[in-house]
Amino acid sequence: MQKKVLIIYAILLLISVPWYWQFFPSLSQARILGFPMWVVSSLLGSALVSAHTMVLLLKPWEGELEPASESPEYRSAAEAFRDSKPGASQ
Amino acid sequence: MNAQMSPLTWSELGVIAIYLLFLLAIGLVGWRSRRTETLSDFYLGGQSTGLWVLILTLYATQYSGNTLLGFTGKTYRVGFSWTVSVQFMTAIVVAYLAFAPRLFGLSRKHGFLTPSDYLKHRFNYPPLTITASCVMVVAIGNFLLAQMMAMGKAVEGLFKGNEYFQGNEYPVYCGGVLFLAGIILIYETLGGFRAVAWTDAIQGFVLMLGFIALLTLIFHRFGSLEIAMQQLEQSAPESLAPPDWLGVSQWLSYLVIVALGCSLYPQAIQRIYCAKNAKTLRLSLIVMVFLPLVTTTVSLVAGLMGRAFIPDLSPAQTDSLLTILCREVQLQSEVGRWLVVVLFAAILAAIMSTADSIILSISSMITKDHYAGWWRTNSTELERLQFGKLCGWLLIVLGVLGAIALRDTDLVTMLDRKLDLLVQLCPAFMISLYWRRLEGRGVVLGLVVGIVVAIGLVLAGYAKPFGVHAGLYGLAVNLLLACGAALVSDGCETRHGL
């Protein structure tokens, strides 16, 4: 993975893990939609991790755009060819 | 507190029976859809799994009965600190991102069937291939036994209070294990991976319905989350507090061990292999990465609501929290009763989908890595396929016998150990994809010593020293040995292209 990607994950980890809320006891207990603030920040951090991962997953993977060697038609033809060879299963 | 649900009526039981019969029908369709009598077709569905089936099979496989039953009870015990469960389920997909793109490309190029096929290709070092395969079989074999026991318990719960089965809990438990294992045996033998993936898709859908049912019935019965929080402020303020330093250490430990360990489930790796193409896999992972926010959070809310409104449960009773909540809802209305039926079907779905995937994965590893790998290298494809099916049957029989014999055994501690074991495979599967110098001898040495350290710590009574799982101490030693050996070696081992 690229350095930039790892740095973003590290920042999101710092936000998501509620290590800093023990220093703000009263603020951590403020409520948003019934959840304590520190829980909301953790869930929000988790949502940001999901969003960041989604952005990364939207990009094609290395070799994904290469020719049709992974198409089902190609594979079944290749399988049929392999199976037709004597001793192919050995 | 009465942990027993009011008995399901025959019509409610009938709905669950229809659902189970439907699974058998899917097995039959899977059998009719088979293309060739090959291991690849039987164990990976010809590597042609489409987007929605892949999403739902990944979901149903990753979320076991533990997500519904165990997570709810755990939240009851530890409070909002279990928010970590939402994060570690997300982190599993992040961990996939670290190795799935390269592993998928290699699997497509070289036709991998089992996780060990990659190790064989990468290291060409039989001791590593065999050791890694054995570690995976042991780690998830234990998980299979737990799922079989959970099947029996679930059926026992279904019939509890029924006038015809009063006082016959043990026969009902045994019958439940046999009946559900029999259903898995039939559809898995008929359709192999296709049947498992398609039934997983149905089970994944039912599981999602179950989470919706759970959320609906909780709010319907107890009211808003705000009221529950006010209640908790009075009765259990500690459950609302953020974690202290030890808690933070445990939090990080859970994130790492679950992300690395669960992403290396053999059945999960095989789902990477089985995707129709890279785009399908990418898109299914995109959906997977958002699912914890809408599913695991529901278990969290259920646990907290239970803690607020049913405050007097003993630690042993907390695992029955979901059953207790069901009883509360059943007593409310007819709609509540049917929501409980959906929830029960979801629990069965979660357990069965995990069990069937494990059986298929273990039988594929025993067949390809051991039977065809060194025992009968000259066997034909048909002989391997027959052996694989036989292996699946034997696993089911062993699972049933084990579940019946160990009915009252607490397997939770042993379940934790599966992650301590699986995480030791991290250098072999993840680092080796990026670092060409890593060699088989060092990796197998690290793997064995890492396991010894992890299990040794647990046996010595140090399962989580300083809040960190024993498996991560083992992984540290493992990495040190594997990387150290790579750095000092002269690079004489055969290395294959990545």
Interface residues (C-beta under 8 A of the other chain):
Chain A: M1 Y9 L13 S16 V17 P18 W19 W21 Q22 P25 S28 Q29 R31 L33 G34 F35 P36 W38 V39 S42 L43 G45 S46 A47 V49 S50 T53 M54 L56 L57 L58 P60 W61 E62 G63 E64 S69 E70 S71 P72 R75 S76 E79 D83 S89 Q90
Chain B: R35 T36 T38 S40 G46 Q47 S48 F80 T83 V86 Q87 T90 A91 V93 V94 L97 A98 P101 R102 F104 G105 R108 S224 L225 E226 A228 M229 L240 A241 P242 P243 D244 W245 V248 W251 L252 L255 K276 N277 A278 K279 R282 L283 L285 I286 V289 F290 P292 L293 T297 N378 T380 E381 L382
